[in-house]
């Protein structure tokens, strides 16, 4: 019995020595994994044309502009317009001479002029972030609005135009709308 205990003790000590030698090293590697947040937005249709409209008329574009989350994280979209020479953008009320209103709504299907809310859906020259109510029709599902858009997700953006009551500018006006992605 003593011999068996002695043999087992020697084998055990020898096993521990081998494990220590096998697991010990002068260097070891750690692999670090990093993905940088990429915010990116794309527009599938880069123009929207209302054509010739009557003074004082309200209209919704006949087709939507596709806005895509080209980034790798969930994004919110922000919109702003660039002022045009000769006309002034309003965010509420009724446009006067050389004044206009340009609105936007993220929605699956075409909205009506009544769907646009002065306090929430009209564009200005400063960025405004889409929310549950801003640039959205109240009551619509979250998945069609311009916020919390998953990576590779897309939305339809519909524009609304309220023409000047009168204008001194008889040539075509080009209004640029910029869409920016922000982290959701």
C-alpha positions in Angstrom: 0.0 0.0 0.0 2.9 2.4 0.8 4.3 1.7 -2.6 1.1 2.5 -4.3 0.7 5.8 -2.4 4.4 6.6 -3.1 4.0 5.9 -6.9 0.7 7.9 -7.0 2.4 10.8 -5.2 5.4 10.8 -7.6 3.1 10.5 -10.7 1.0 13.4 -9.4 3.9 15.7 -8.7 5.4 14.8 -12.1 2.0 15.6 -13.8 1.9 19.0 -12.1 5.4 19.8 -13.2 4.6 18.9 -16.9 1.4 21.0 -16.8 3.3 24.0 -15.5 6.0 23.6 -18.2 3.4 23.2 -20.9 1.2 26.2 -19.9 4.0 28.6 -19.2 5.2 30.8 -22.0 7.2 34.0 -22.4 4.4 35.7 -24.5 0.6 35.4 -25.0 -1.7 37.0 -27.6 -5.1 38.7 -27.0 -7.2 39.5 -30.1 -9.1 42.8 -29.9 -12.3 43.1 -32.0 -13.5 46.6 -32.9 -16.2 47.9 -35.2 -16.3 51.7 -35.7 -19.8 53.3 -35.8 -20.6 54.4 -39.3 -23.3 56.9 -39.8 -24.4 57.1 -43.4 -27.5 58.1 -45.3 -28.3 57.7 -49.0 -31.2 59.0 -51.1 -32.4 56.7 -53.9 -34.1 59.5 -55.9 -32.1 62.7 -55.8 -34.8 65.0 -57.3 -38.4 65.7 -56.7 -40.4 67.9 -59.1 -43.7 69.6 -58.4 -43.7 71.0 -61.9 -45.7 74.2 -62.6 -48.1 75.1 -59.7 -50.6 77.8 -59.2 -49.9 80.7 -56.8 -51.3 79.9 -53.4 -51.8 76.2 -54.1 -50.9 73.3 -51.9 -49.6 70.0 -53.3 -47.9 66.8 -52.3 -45.2 65.3 -54.6 -46.5 62.5 -56.9 -43.7 60.2 -55.8 -41.6 59.6 -52.7 -37.8 59.9 -52.3 -36.3 56.8 -50.8 -34.0 57.6 -47.8 -31.7 54.7 -46.8 -29.6 54.0 -43.7 -26.3 53.1 -45.4 -24.6 52.9 -42.0 -24.0 50.0 -39.6 -26.0 51.3 -36.6 -29.6 52.4 -36.0 -30.0 56.0 -37.1 -32.4 59.0 -36.9 -32.7 61.3 -39.9 -32.5 65.1 -39.7 -33.8 67.4 -42.5 -33.1 71.0 -43.4 -33.5 73.1 -46.5 -31.2 75.6 -48.1 -32.7 79.1 -48.7 -33.2 80.1 -52.3 -32.7 83.6 -53.7 -35.8 85.6 -54.0 -38.1 83.4 -51.8 -38.5 83.1 -48.1 -39.3 79.7 -46.4 -42.0 79.8 -43.7 -42.8 77.0 -41.3 -46.4 78.0 -40.6 -49.3 80.1 -41.8 -50.2 81.1 -45.3 -47.4 82.2 -47.6 -47.5 85.8 -48.9 -45.6 87.2 -51.9 -42.4 85.4 -52.5 -42.9 83.2 -49.4 -43.4 79.4 -49.5 -43.7 76.4 -47.2 -41.9 73.1 -47.8 -42.9 70.2 -45.7 -41.8 66.6 -45.4 -43.3 63.3 -44.0 -41.7 59.9 -43.8 -44.6 57.5 -44.7 -45.2 54.3 -46.7 -48.0 55.6 -48.9 -48.6 59.1 -50.2 -50.0 61.5 -47.6 -52.6 64.2 -48.3 -52.0 67.9 -47.8 -54.1 67.6 -44.5 -51.5 65.2 -43.1 -48.8 68.0 -42.9 -48.8 69.8 -39.5 -47.4 73.4 -39.4 -45.7 72.8 -36.0 -44.1 69.5 -36.9 -43.6 68.8 -40.6 -42.3 72.0 -42.2 -38.7 72.4 -43.1 -36.4 75.2 -42.0 -32.8 76.2 -42.7 -31.6 74.5 -39.5 -31.5 70.7 -39.0 -34.6 69.2 -37.3 -34.6 65.6 -36.2 -37.4 63.2 -37.1 -39.3 61.9 -34.1 -42.7 60.1 -33.4 -44.4 63.4 -34.4 -41.9 65.5 -36.4 -41.8 64.7 -40.1 -44.4 62.0 -39.4 -48.1 61.4 -39.6 -49.4 60.9 -36.1 -50.8 57.4 -35.7 -48.6 55.8 -38.3 -46.4 52.8 -37.3 -42.9 53.5 -36.0 -41.4 51.4 -38.9 -42.3 54.0 -41.5 -41.1 57.1 -39.6 -37.7 58.8 -39.9 -36.2 57.7 -36.5 -34.8 54.5 -35.2 -34.1 53.3 -38.7 -32.1 50.0 -38.5 -28.9 49.5 -40.5 -29.8 48.9 -44.1 -33.4 50.2 -43.4 -35.1 52.6 -45.7 -38.0 55.0 -45.6 -40.2 56.9 -48.1 -40.0 60.7 -47.8 -42.9 62.7 -49.2 -42.6 66.4 -49.9 -45.4 69.0 -49.6 -45.3 72.5 -51.2 -47.4 75.5 -50.4 -46.8 78.0 -53.1 -46.4 81.8 -52.7 -49.7 83.8 -52.9 -47.9 85.8 -55.5 -44.3 85.9 -56.8 -41.9 88.3 -58.4 -39.7 85.4 -59.5 -41.0 83.8 -62.7 -38.2 81.3 -63.2 -37.9 77.8 -61.8 -36.7 77.6 -58.2 -34.5 74.9 -56.9 -34.8 74.1 -53.2 -32.2 71.8 -51.8 -33.2 69.5 -48.9 -30.4 67.9 -46.9 -30.9 64.7 -45.0 -28.3 63.9 -42.3 -27.9 60.7 -40.2 -27.4 60.9 -36.5 -27.0 58.1 -33.9 -30.3 56.9 -32.6 
